[in-house]
């Protein structure tokens, strides 16, 4: 066996051991987060090689194409090594954060006496709050189980229905475990549907059946609290070394047609086959069984994007033109409240090729007419480590845009 192969196996083994042993949460004291500009092909190839064989490095955004910027976490013991690589490949770097642990600690702060949106919440807190909604809103809110997980959890959610005969909406949050702002935004929107007196909110709340799942990847989300804040995938054991598959690359539509990694230890490993993950398989069964499903909304972070299908091609397929028109109106409305600037486009053209997503499966398989995925705040400062004081502003502007999506979809006869 070649020495390079041995090194690769050792690296994967160390990564697997570090991510599979439960205990105290991993700390990132003195880990620097660097912004890197990818201007040349050899720079891109270098960063992609590091992503496949991380050996302590962690990407907060993927090195996919030229003329882009990514964030890389550099451990203290790798500082000298990466400085040498930067010089050799003439990488343009700047420091996003000197100490990653400080940013994580900031996310963990906030008032938690009661469930609210001044802080992020654990899986247990979110599920308990969902249970209280059923009691507080009898006849309107009912509990749903939208799927199961590898570690034996249930994928909890609620259905909000004020009357029979409504078209249905499915909202999915936090399929990528570390994107906490996703679950926070979804729960805030849910609370507004039940409590807001704004007539535009009441209109959409009462004239649709809402199927809402704040955390679609419960195992991974729990793991971000218990063990590793940067964890993204599921927690299934892929082999003796590697854990988890990317649950947003695992759906049975154009599976593994680009934007995935062949290495099971990496963040974009799609799994060995479509729906290999019990989370995606059972969630797809629930979504596929919703009567009169007119709208699917998926929430991620970060980048301030509103995306339409598809991720495997840049071709404008299906009702692309109509969705783009709706999307442009939605992001214009979103900008009005707090000035946040979003872009709209299909996944492949606005970010990169990424096949096997839930958005594409819902559109391509179920033919659901209104299908959008959000990349929420922000555009580069914090990424998915957004401070808790930005939860409510993010959620407010997002709900503004959801209202537009539904109004425009209704005008087109989509529901």
C-alpha positions as CSV (number, residue, x, y, z in Angstrom):
1,X,0.0,0.0,0.0
2,X,1.3,3.4,-0.9
3,X,2.3,5.8,1.9
4,X,-0.2,8.3,0.8
5,X,-3.0,5.7,1.1
6,X,-1.9,4.9,4.7
7,X,-1.9,8.6,5.6
8,X,-5.4,9.0,4.1
9,X,-6.7,6.0,6.2
10,X,-5.1,7.4,9.4
11,X,-6.6,10.8,8.8
12,X,-10.1,9.4,8.2
13,X,-9.6,7.2,11.3
14,X,-8.7,10.2,13.5
15,X,-11.6,12.2,12.1
16,X,-14.0,9.4,12.7
17,X,-12.9,8.8,16.3
18,X,-13.1,12.5,17.1
19,X,-16.6,12.7,15.8
20,X,-18.0,9.5,17.2
21,X,-16.9,9.6,20.8
22,X,-19.6,11.2,23.0
23,X,-18.5,13.3,25.9
24,X,-17.9,17.0,26.5
25,X,-18.6,19.2,23.6
26,X,-15.5,19.8,21.4
27,X,-13.9,23.2,22.0
28,X,-12.4,25.5,19.4
29,X,-10.2,27.7,21.5
30,X,-7.7,29.6,19.4
31,X,-9.0,28.0,16.2
32,X,-8.9,30.8,13.5
33,X,-11.5,31.1,10.8
34,X,-9.9,32.4,7.6
35,X,-11.6,33.8,4.5
36,X,-9.9,32.5,1.3
37,X,-10.3,33.8,-2.2
38,X,-10.1,31.1,-4.9
39,X,-8.7,32.8,-8.0
40,X,-6.8,30.0,-9.7
41,X,-7.3,26.3,-10.6
42,X,-4.4,25.1,-8.5
43,X,-5.8,27.0,-5.4
44,X,-9.2,25.3,-5.9
45,X,-7.6,21.9,-6.3
46,X,-5.5,22.5,-3.1
47,X,-8.6,23.4,-1.0
48,X,-10.6,20.5,-2.4
49,X,-7.8,18.1,-1.5
50,X,-7.8,19.5,2.1
51,X,-11.6,19.1,2.2
52,X,-11.3,15.4,1.2
53,X,-8.5,14.8,3.7
54,X,-9.1,17.4,6.3
55,X,-6.6,16.3,9.0
56,X,-8.0,18.8,11.5
57,X,-9.2,21.5,9.1
58,X,-12.9,22.2,8.7
59,X,-14.6,24.1,5.9
60,X,-17.6,26.3,6.8
61,X,-18.4,26.8,3.2
62,X,-17.5,24.5,0.3
63,X,-14.6,25.1,-2.1
64,X,-16.5,24.4,-5.3
65,X,-15.6,26.8,-8.1
66,X,-13.2,29.6,-9.1
67,X,-13.8,33.3,-8.3
68,X,-15.4,32.5,-5.0
69,X,-14.7,32.9,-1.3
70,X,-14.7,30.2,1.3
71,X,-14.2,30.0,5.1
72,X,-11.7,27.5,6.6
73,X,-11.2,26.7,10.3
74,X,-7.5,26.4,11.0
75,X,-6.5,24.6,14.3
76,X,-3.7,26.2,16.3
77,X,-1.3,23.3,15.5
78,X,-1.9,23.8,11.8
79,X,-1.3,27.6,11.6
80,X,2.3,27.3,10.5
81,X,1.5,24.6,8.0
82,X,-1.3,26.6,6.4
83,X,0.7,29.8,6.4
84,X,3.3,27.9,4.3
85,X,0.6,26.6,1.9
86,X,-0.9,30.0,1.6
87,X,2.5,31.4,0.6
88,X,3.2,28.6,-1.8
89,X,-0.1,28.9,-3.6
90,X,-0.4,32.6,-3.3
91,X,-3.8,32.4,-1.5
92,X,-5.4,35.7,-0.5
93,X,-6.5,35.3,3.1
94,X,-8.1,37.4,5.7
95,X,-9.1,36.6,9.3
96,X,-12.8,36.2,9.9
97,X,-12.5,35.2,13.5
98,X,-9.4,34.9,15.7
99,X,-11.1,32.5,18.1
100,X,-13.9,30.3,16.9
101,X,-14.8,29.4,20.4
102,X,-15.8,33.0,21.2
103,X,-18.3,32.9,18.3
104,X,-19.8,29.6,19.5
105,X,-20.0,30.9,23.1
106,X,-21.9,33.9,21.8
107,X,-24.4,31.7,20.0
108,X,-25.0,29.8,23.3
109,X,-25.9,33.0,25.2
110,X,-29.4,34.4,25.6
111,X,-32.5,34.2,27.8
112,X,-33.8,30.7,28.1
113,X,-36.2,31.0,31.1
114,X,-39.1,30.4,28.7
115,X,-39.1,29.3,25.1
116,X,-38.5,32.3,22.9
117,X,-36.3,33.9,20.2
118,X,-33.7,35.7,22.2
119,X,-31.7,32.4,22.2
120,X,-31.2,29.2,20.4
121,X,-32.8,26.1,21.8
122,X,-31.9,22.4,22.2
123,X,-33.9,19.7,20.5
124,X,-35.6,18.8,23.7
125,X,-36.7,22.4,24.3
126,X,-38.1,22.6,20.7
127,X,-40.0,19.4,21.0
128,X,-41.4,20.3,24.4
129,X,-42.6,23.6,23.0
130,X,-44.3,21.9,20.1
131,X,-46.2,19.7,22.6
132,X,-47.4,22.8,24.4
133,X,-48.8,24.2,21.2
134,X,-51.1,21.2,20.9
135,X,-52.5,21.9,24.3
136,X,-52.7,25.7,23.9
137,X,-54.4,25.6,20.5
138,X,-56.9,22.7,20.6
139,X,-58.6,22.0,17.3
140,X,-56.0,24.0,15.4
141,X,-52.7,22.4,16.2
142,X,-52.0,18.7,16.1
143,X,-48.8,16.8,16.6
144,X,-47.2,15.0,13.7
145,X,-44.4,12.5,13.4
146,X,-42.8,13.1,10.1
147,X,-40.1,10.4,10.3
148,X,-37.6,8.5,12.3
149,X,-33.9,8.6,12.9
150,X,-30.9,6.3,13.0
151,X,-30.5,6.8,16.8
152,X,-34.2,6.0,17.4
153,X,-35.6,9.5,17.7
154,X,-38.8,10.7,16.0
155,X,-38.9,13.7,13.6
156,X,-41.4,15.8,15.4
157,X,-43.6,18.6,14.0
158,X,-47.1,20.1,14.1
159,X,-49.9,20.6,11.7
160,X,-51.8,23.9,11.9
161,X,-55.2,23.8,10.3
162,X,-58.0,26.3,10.9
163,X,-60.5,24.6,8.5
164,X,-60.9,21.7,6.2
165,X,-60.3,21.9,2.4
166,X,-57.2,24.1,2.6
167,X,-54.2,23.5,0.2
168,X,-51.2,22.2,2.1
169,X,-47.7,23.7,2.8
170,X,-44.7,21.7,4.1
171,X,-42.0,23.6,5.9
172,X,-38.7,21.9,6.6
173,X,-35.9,23.2,8.9
174,X,-32.4,22.1,9.9
175,X,-31.9,19.2,7.7
176,X,-28.2,20.3,8.0
177,X,-27.6,20.0,11.7
178,X,-25.4,23.0,12.4
179,X,-27.6,25.6,10.7
180,X,-29.4,26.6,13.9
181,X,-30.9,29.8,12.5
182,X,-33.1,27.5,10.4
183,X,-34.9,25.9,13.3
184,X,-35.2,29.3,15.1
185,X,-36.7,30.9,12.0
186,X,-39.2,28.1,11.5
187,X,-40.4,28.1,15.1
188,X,-40.8,31.9,15.0
189,X,-42.9,31.8,11.9
190,X,-45.0,29.0,13.4
191,X,-45.6,31.1,16.5
192,X,-46.7,34.0,14.3
193,X,-49.2,31.8,12.4
194,X,-50.8,31.1,15.7
195,X,-50.6,34.4,17.5
196,X,-50.2,37.3,15.1
197,X,-53.1,39.7,14.6
198,X,-51.7,41.1,11.3
199,X,-54.4,40.6,8.7
200,X,-51.9,39.4,6.1
201,X,-50.5,36.8,8.4
202,X,-54.0,35.7,9.5
203,X,-54.9,35.3,5.8
204,X,-52.2,32.8,5.1
205,X,-52.4,31.2,8.5
206,X,-56.1,30.3,8.2
207,X,-56.3,29.5,4.5
208,X,-53.6,26.8,4.3
209,X,-52.8,23.6,6.2
210,X,-49.3,24.0,7.6
211,X,-47.1,20.9,8.1
212,X,-44.1,22.2,10.0
213,X,-40.9,20.3,11.0
214,X,-38.4,22.6,12.7
215,X,-35.6,20.0,12.9
216,X,-35.5,17.4,10.1
217,X,-32.2,16.0,11.3
218,X,-32.7,15.5,15.1
219,X,-29.7,13.2,15.6
220,X,-27.4,15.6,14.0
221,X,-28.9,18.7,15.7
222,X,-28.6,17.0,19.1
223,X,-25.0,16.2,18.3
224,X,-24.2,19.9,17.6
225,X,-25.1,20.6,21.2
226,X,-23.6,17.5,22.9
227,X,-20.4,17.0,21.0
228,X,-19.5,19.0,17.9
229,X,-21.1,22.4,17.1
230,X,-19.8,22.1,13.4
231,X,-21.5,18.8,12.7
232,X,-23.7,18.8,9.5
233,X,-24.7,15.3,8.6
234,X,-26.8,12.4,10.0
235,X,-25.3,10.1,12.6
236,X,-25.5,6.8,10.9
237,X,-22.4,4.6,10.9
238,X,-21.3,4.4,7.2
239,X,-18.3,2.1,7.8
240,X,-15.8,1.3,10.6
241,X,-14.3,4.8,10.2
242,X,-17.0,7.2,9.1
243,X,-20.3,8.6,10.5
244,X,-23.2,10.3,8.8
245,X,-24.4,11.1,5.3
246,X,-25.4,14.5,4.0
247,X,-29.2,14.3,4.3
248,X,-29.6,17.0,1.6
249,X,-27.8,14.9,-1.0
250,X,-29.5,11.6,-0.2
251,X,-32.9,12.0,-1.9
252,X,-34.0,9.8,-4.7
253,X,-34.0,12.4,-7.5
254,X,-30.9,12.7,-9.7
255,X,-29.0,11.1,-6.8
256,X,-25.2,11.6,-6.9
257,X,-25.2,13.6,-10.2
258,X,-22.8,16.2,-8.9
259,X,-21.9,18.3,-5.9
260,X,-21.1,15.2,-3.7
261,X,-18.0,13.6,-2.3
262,X,-17.0,9.9,-2.8
263,X,-15.4,9.9,0.6
264,X,-17.7,8.9,3.5
265,X,-16.0,10.9,6.2
266,X,-16.6,14.2,4.3
267,X,-19.6,16.6,4.8
268,X,-21.0,16.1,1.3
269,X,-20.9,12.3,1.2
270,X,-24.4,11.5,-0.2
271,X,-24.7,8.0,1.3
272,X,-24.2,4.7,-0.5
273,X,-27.6,4.9,-2.2
274,X,-30.7,7.1,-2.5
275,X,-32.7,7.1,0.8
276,X,-30.1,5.1,2.5
277,X,-30.7,7.4,5.5
278,X,-33.8,6.5,7.5
279,X,-34.4,10.3,8.1
280,X,-34.8,11.1,4.4
281,X,-36.6,7.9,3.6
282,X,-39.3,8.3,6.3
283,X,-39.6,12.1,5.8
284,X,-40.2,11.5,2.1
285,X,-43.0,9.1,2.9
286,X,-44.6,11.7,5.1
287,X,-44.3,14.5,2.6
288,X,-45.5,12.2,-0.2
289,X,-48.6,11.4,1.8
290,X,-49.8,15.0,2.3
291,X,-53.0,15.7,0.4
292,X,-53.2,18.7,-1.8
293,X,-49.6,19.8,-1.3
294,X,-49.1,23.1,-3.1
295,X,-46.0,24.6,-1.5
296,X,-42.7,23.3,-0.1
297,X,-40.3,25.6,1.8
298,X,-36.9,24.5,3.0
299,X,-34.7,26.5,5.3
300,X,-30.9,26.5,5.4
301,X,-28.0,28.9,6.2
302,X,-26.2,30.9,5.1
303,X,-25.7,33.2,2.1
304,X,-29.0,35.2,1.8
305,X,-30.3,33.3,-1.2
306,X,-33.8,32.2,-2.3
307,X,-33.3,29.1,-4.5
308,X,-35.6,27.2,-6.9
309,X,-35.0,23.7,-8.4
310,X,-32.8,22.2,-9.6
311,X,-29.4,21.5,-8.2
312,X,-28.2,19.0,-10.8
313,X,-28.4,21.3,-13.8
314,X,-28.5,25.0,-14.7
315,X,-31.1,24.5,-17.3
316,X,-34.4,26.4,-16.5
317,X,-36.8,23.4,-16.1
318,X,-40.5,23.1,-15.3
319,X,-42.0,26.4,-14.1
320,X,-38.6,28.0,-13.6
321,X,-39.7,31.3,-15.1
322,X,-42.7,31.6,-12.9
323,X,-40.8,30.7,-9.7
324,X,-38.1,33.2,-10.6
325,X,-40.6,35.9,-11.0
326,X,-42.2,35.1,-7.6
327,X,-38.8,34.9,-6.1
328,X,-37.7,38.3,-7.3
329,X,-40.9,39.8,-5.8
330,X,-40.3,37.9,-2.5
331,X,-36.7,39.1,-2.0
332,X,-37.7,42.7,-2.8
333,X,-40.3,42.5,0.0
334,X,-37.8,40.8,2.3
335,X,-35.4,43.7,1.8
336,X,-37.9,46.3,2.9
337,X,-37.9,45.5,6.6
338,X,-34.2,45.4,7.6
339,X,-32.4,46.0,4.3
340,X,-31.1,42.4,3.8
341,X,-30.2,41.8,0.2
342,X,-31.0,38.3,-1.2
343,X,-30.4,36.8,-4.6
344,X,-32.7,34.4,-6.4
345,X,-31.8,31.6,-8.8
346,X,-31.8,27.8,-9.2
347,X,-29.4,25.9,-6.9
348,X,-26.9,25.1,-9.6
349,X,-26.6,28.6,-11.0
350,X,-26.6,30.5,-7.7
351,X,-24.4,28.3,-5.6
352,X,-23.1,25.2,-7.3
353,X,-24.1,21.8,-8.6
354,X,-25.7,19.9,-5.7
355,X,-27.8,16.9,-6.5
356,X,-30.1,14.7,-4.4
357,X,-31.7,17.5,-2.4
358,X,-35.1,17.4,-0.7
359,X,-36.2,20.5,-2.8
360,X,-35.4,18.7,-6.0
361,X,-37.1,15.5,-5.0
362,X,-40.3,17.4,-4.0
363,X,-40.3,19.2,-7.3
364,X,-39.2,16.5,-9.6
365,X,-41.1,13.6,-8.0
366,X,-44.2,15.1,-6.5
367,X,-44.5,18.0,-9.0
368,X,-45.3,20.4,-6.2
369,X,-45.8,23.8,-8.0
370,X,-44.3,26.2,-5.4
371,X,-40.9,25.0,-4.2
372,X,-38.3,27.2,-2.7
373,X,-35.2,26.8,-0.5
374,X,-33.8,29.7,1.6
375,X,-30.2,30.2,2.6
376,X,-30.8,32.6,5.5
377,X,-28.5,35.3,6.9
378,X,-25.8,36.2,6.6
379,X,-23.5,36.8,3.5
380,X,-20.2,36.1,5.1
381,X,-19.5,37.5,8.5
382,X,-21.0,34.8,10.7
383,X,-22.4,32.2,8.3
384,X,-24.3,29.5,10.1
385,X,-22.9,30.8,13.5
386,X,-25.3,33.7,13.5
387,X,-25.6,35.5,16.9
388,X,-28.9,35.0,18.7
389,X,-29.8,38.7,18.5
390,X,-30.3,38.2,14.7
391,X,-32.9,35.5,15.1
392,X,-36.0,37.8,15.2
393,X,-34.9,40.2,12.4
394,X,-34.1,37.2,10.2
395,X,-37.4,35.6,10.9
396,X,-39.4,38.8,10.5
397,X,-38.1,39.5,7.0
398,X,-38.4,35.8,6.0
399,X,-42.1,35.8,6.9
400,X,-42.6,38.9,4.8
401,X,-41.2,37.0,1.8
402,X,-43.3,33.9,2.5
403,X,-46.5,36.0,2.4
404,X,-45.5,37.2,-1.1
405,X,-44.7,33.7,-2.3
406,X,-48.1,32.5,-1.3
407,X,-49.9,35.5,-2.6
408,X,-48.2,35.3,-6.0
409,X,-48.7,31.6,-6.1
410,X,-52.4,32.0,-5.5
411,X,-52.6,34.6,-8.3
412,X,-51.1,32.0,-10.7
413,X,-53.6,29.4,-9.6
414,X,-51.1,27.2,-7.9
415,X,-53.4,26.7,-4.9
